[in-house]
Amino acid sequence: MLRINLFLLFLLVSCSGTPPELGIKAGKLEVCPASPNCVVSYKNSPDDEHFVDPFKYVGDKQNSYDKIIKILGGEKGCKVIAKEVNYIRAEFTSAIFGFVDDVEFLFPSDQDQFIHVRSSSRIGHSDLGVNRKRVEMIRFKYHQNDF
């Protein structure tokens, strides 16, 4: 019984994966890998399967930034890892298996009027659409007046 419990504990801990190198590179977020467990708001992703629309600013950049931080703070399993002037990175950990997804937001400038987003699973090949659904859920909350 102890061996089974240790194996299960190892399995759960290993589901988090190693944090990838993320962040802003050449003024953009990383493109998605070929696997279908990632979405990004840049047309230069490998194909349309990975594309998700960027968010349009609600108010100015600071207001939009604050709204995203507030939304992330209210999400189960979410931990904000990095908060910079133009960038937010959060980790979402699933309740049952402890899978970790990385979500990033880039706020280029007030002139751009768009928030770029990337959401990707750390491990596995398919995420069954979880990252896309997460981005769309955050978008829905972002455009609600009560935030």
C-alpha positions as a printed NumPy array, in Angstrom:
array([[  0.   ,   0.   ,   0.   ],
       [  2.862,   2.373,   0.818],
       [  4.415,   1.734,  -2.604],
       [  1.147,   2.568,  -4.347],
       [  0.758,   5.772,  -2.352],
       [  4.346,   6.788,  -3.115],
       [  3.834,   6.051,  -6.799],
       [  0.63 ,   8.117,  -6.866],
       [  2.356,  10.969,  -5.079],
       [  5.223,  10.847,  -7.595],
       [  2.742,  10.797, -10.464],
       [  0.858,  13.815,  -9.15 ],
       [  4.011,  15.818,  -8.492],
       [  5.415,  15.035, -11.925],
       [  2.278,  16.326, -13.671],
       [  3.303,  19.912, -13.051],
       [  6.135,  19.694, -15.565],
       [  9.101,  22.013, -15.785],
       [  8.289,  25.682, -16.272],
       [  9.197,  26.577, -19.847],
       [ 11.103,  29.687, -20.828],
       [  8.314,  32.176, -21.339],
       [  8.035,  35.921, -21.513],
       [  8.445,  38.628, -24.103],
       [ 10.885,  37.922, -26.904],
       [ 11.386,  40.472, -29.681],
       [  8.313,  42.317, -28.407],
       [  5.99 ,  39.289, -28.649],
       [  4.896,  36.186, -26.794],
       [  6.192,  32.821, -28.012],
       [  4.399,  31.071, -30.858],
       [  2.749,  27.762, -30.043],
       [  4.424,  24.417, -30.65 ],
       [  2.855,  22.075, -33.202],
       [  0.924,  20.192, -30.49 ],
       [ -2.746,  21.217, -30.067],
       [ -2.419,  22.129, -26.366],
       [ -1.704,  25.828, -26.896],
       [ -3.396,  28.988, -28.169],
       [ -1.847,  32.368, -28.964],
       [ -3.137,  35.666, -30.331],
       [ -0.606,  36.029, -33.125],
       [ -1.341,  35.045, -36.696],
       [  2.197,  33.69 , -37.043],
       [  1.35 ,  30.613, -34.998],
       [  1.888,  27.314, -36.849],
       [ -1.71 ,  27.291, -38.105],
       [ -5.2  ,  28.647, -37.401],
       [ -5.83 ,  25.833, -34.906],
       [ -3.633,  27.729, -32.426],
       [ -4.987,  31.23 , -33.08 ],
       [ -7.211,  33.053, -30.602],
       [ -8.252,  36.691, -30.928],
       [ -6.409,  39.207, -28.763],
       [ -8.437,  41.119, -26.16 ],
       [ -9.423,  44.709, -26.956],
       [ -8.608,  47.212, -24.237],
       [-11.508,  48.222, -22.007],
       [-10.576,  51.774, -21.13 ],
       [ -6.858,  52.394, -21.075],
       [ -3.937,  50.03 , -20.629],
       [ -3.807,  50.378, -16.83 ],
       [ -7.532,  49.703, -16.452],
       [ -7.23 ,  46.622, -18.663],
       [ -4.174,  45.398, -16.735],
       [ -5.986,  45.815, -13.411],
       [ -9.043,  43.928, -14.698],
       [ -6.941,  40.961, -15.822],
       [ -5.156,  40.842, -12.442],
       [ -8.516,  40.919, -10.634],
       [ -9.937,  38.13 , -12.803],
       [ -6.878,  35.928, -12.299],
       [ -7.029,  36.54 ,  -8.54 ],
       [-10.535,  35.097,  -8.447],
       [ -9.802,  31.93 , -10.413],
       [ -9.438,  28.578,  -8.653],
       [ -6.025,  27.025,  -9.06 ],
       [ -4.505,  30.245, -10.442],
       [ -1.307,  31.797,  -9.181],
       [  0.12 ,  34.983, -10.693],
       [  3.836,  34.346, -11.188],
       [  5.006,  37.585, -12.824],
       [  3.618,  41.109, -12.927],
       [  5.557,  43.582, -15.014],
       [  4.535,  46.888, -16.571],
       [  3.479,  45.284, -19.882],
       [  3.257,  41.609, -18.947],
       [  1.424,  39.16 , -16.684],
       [  2.167,  35.46 , -16.322],
       [ -0.005,  33.048, -14.358],
       [ -0.063,  29.325, -13.693],
       [ -3.31 ,  27.372, -13.592],
       [ -3.088,  24.056, -11.739],
       [ -5.831,  21.464, -12.255],
       [ -7.513,  20.246,  -9.082],
       [ -7.328,  16.497,  -9.621],
       [ -4.028,  15.676, -11.336],
       [ -2.081,  18.886, -10.743],
       [ -1.471,  19.612, -14.439],
       [ -0.05 ,  23.106, -14.905],
       [ -0.897,  25.453, -17.759],
       [  0.952,  28.73 , -18.315],
       [ -1.063,  31.797, -19.306],
       [  0.549,  35.04 , -20.419],
       [ -0.778,  38.493, -21.234],
       [  1.162,  41.169, -23.121],
       [  0.042,  44.815, -23.014],
       [  2.085,  46.374, -25.839],
       [  0.913,  50.032, -25.623],
       [ -2.127,  52.276, -25.421],
       [ -1.799,  52.845, -29.171],
       [ -2.022,  49.12 , -29.947],
       [ -5.352,  48.767, -28.065],
       [ -4.975,  44.976, -27.863],
       [ -3.845,  42.591, -25.146],
       [ -2.056,  39.594, -26.567],
       [ -2.549,  36.275, -24.833],
       [ -0.935,  32.845, -24.84 ],
       [ -2.101,  29.784, -22.916],
       [ -0.276,  26.474, -23.071],
       [ -0.086,  23.136, -21.278],
       [  3.316,  22.153, -19.914],
       [  2.986,  18.449, -20.61 ],
       [  1.071,  16.16 , -22.902],
       [ -0.055,  16.53 , -26.456],
       [ -3.751,  17.392, -26.35 ],
       [ -5.51 ,  19.481, -23.731],
       [ -9.036,  18.74 , -25.038],
       [ -9.502,  22.467, -25.666],
       [ -8.884,  23.531, -22.057],
       [ -6.508,  26.396, -22.893],
       [ -8.838,  27.879, -25.515],
       [-11.816,  27.598, -23.136],
       [ -9.802,  29.276, -20.371],
       [ -8.863,  32.215, -22.596],
       [-12.477,  32.629, -23.717],
       [-13.714,  32.454, -20.094],
       [-11.228,  35.167, -19.089],
       [-12.304,  37.235, -22.121],
       [-15.969,  36.889, -21.096],
       [-15.232,  38.043, -17.538],
       [-12.994,  40.838, -18.823],
       [-15.855,  42.309, -20.838],
       [-18.352,  42.114, -17.957],
       [-19.189,  45.441, -16.337],
       [-18.876,  44.117, -12.78 ],
       [-15.086,  43.818, -13.077]])
